């Protein structure tokens, strides 16, 4: 039965503002499962609009008429409000808050390690620089005795890997590996220049290369995680 059609067996003066029992099955049709799997915006917005349009067109206006509001109408109104509040706004805000909190925590730790750690204090006042590409990297591999997270080669890559991962999540304009590499390059250049200016480290072009590589790998990790999630969601 179409929405809004009135049951003529009832009092016509009382059915102008009320949802009848015969109209309820049209609203009770289930929302397609594909809409529910879409996540936050599209599916939930359609579900909310479905209930909202029905309620606006058929609901009883409180205070008008001689009968109290239909309990079914109040129940459907509650469902619509729950869809709006639970699925749209808080989840998006919570996700954004968590991502920004993680990024700020990472960036604060990065600044501490690069400028205020015990090692930086031990080399404070020294002036050193290297403008020859791959000189430091070559010296590292000539004396190589195993990888560790604190050695210059792995440490410089790992330090900027989260930066490349968070960039496309927080700023949608970073939608390619080239942009992520460019941002990582400028951040690394700023760090190396600041370390040399404040004499808490050496300006090393190899550090610049490794940091930029770390940003690019971080974006690649984001792309892999995103593709895996989309495949999983499509199968689910």
Steps between C-alpha positions, in 0.01 A plus 500: 500500500636847417606735776244757606189309388230508766286218628145605407354270763615740769358837591608739220536785746751299703706363213617829354791526738566137591701212356265205457577137571464410133771752405756359742622202287625740233729664754597170657679377186864430597781720382719315251805343663727667246397840635588395852846385389588830337629638831411846617388752242305350208315203649420661833392826337257315273364305796455819699335679207260206447371517854510880509294545184243248617465663839472851357232396248297276729577583861254644745565856605516511876223706650272476198208265467315320771706179527844453661808438278534154348761295694625347174570845365702589810696176467586572136597855590741359759654270239553792265665708769724210605617449142583867470680533832675162525617434145565841350642756737670335800682230304645746252598738778651224714697359206631845409590572862686170535695548178601854593593388853721221364664736253569768762641239739727365227611848392575603860712188549679566170586857602627378836729240344630742237564802725476427873614140560811406691695437181416848367624654823825303475577640153376851572739766376661289229493615138498221243351446158511263204396613152621192310214255431542142625826572687345432842295208365811343344695537824214338687496190279880469501486464877169314503446252785120465507185708484361674808228763539746746648764488226511796257379306197187330641427775752476775238257293292281386790486852646315638196295192412202601724511849347436358153229273640302774674525760222230358266273425796501851643542701181314371195701719264791259556356239265815369328841369597664797328327748729583291807867482398503876439355575844744259666788664313405851617453385860834321499669804345353719774621259770851470358529876458373565854740245648791666324381850595457418870806271502325190630592280204665486161347599168530176303358460150480125558269557796288711269479214249419238761233713666336564165510128425329434833218740411448326166493157667247631751268605219547156340402338830188718514407396145539130584290532817231695313477249214486209744221667695296572185533138385400372842200734519384401150509130592333559832 
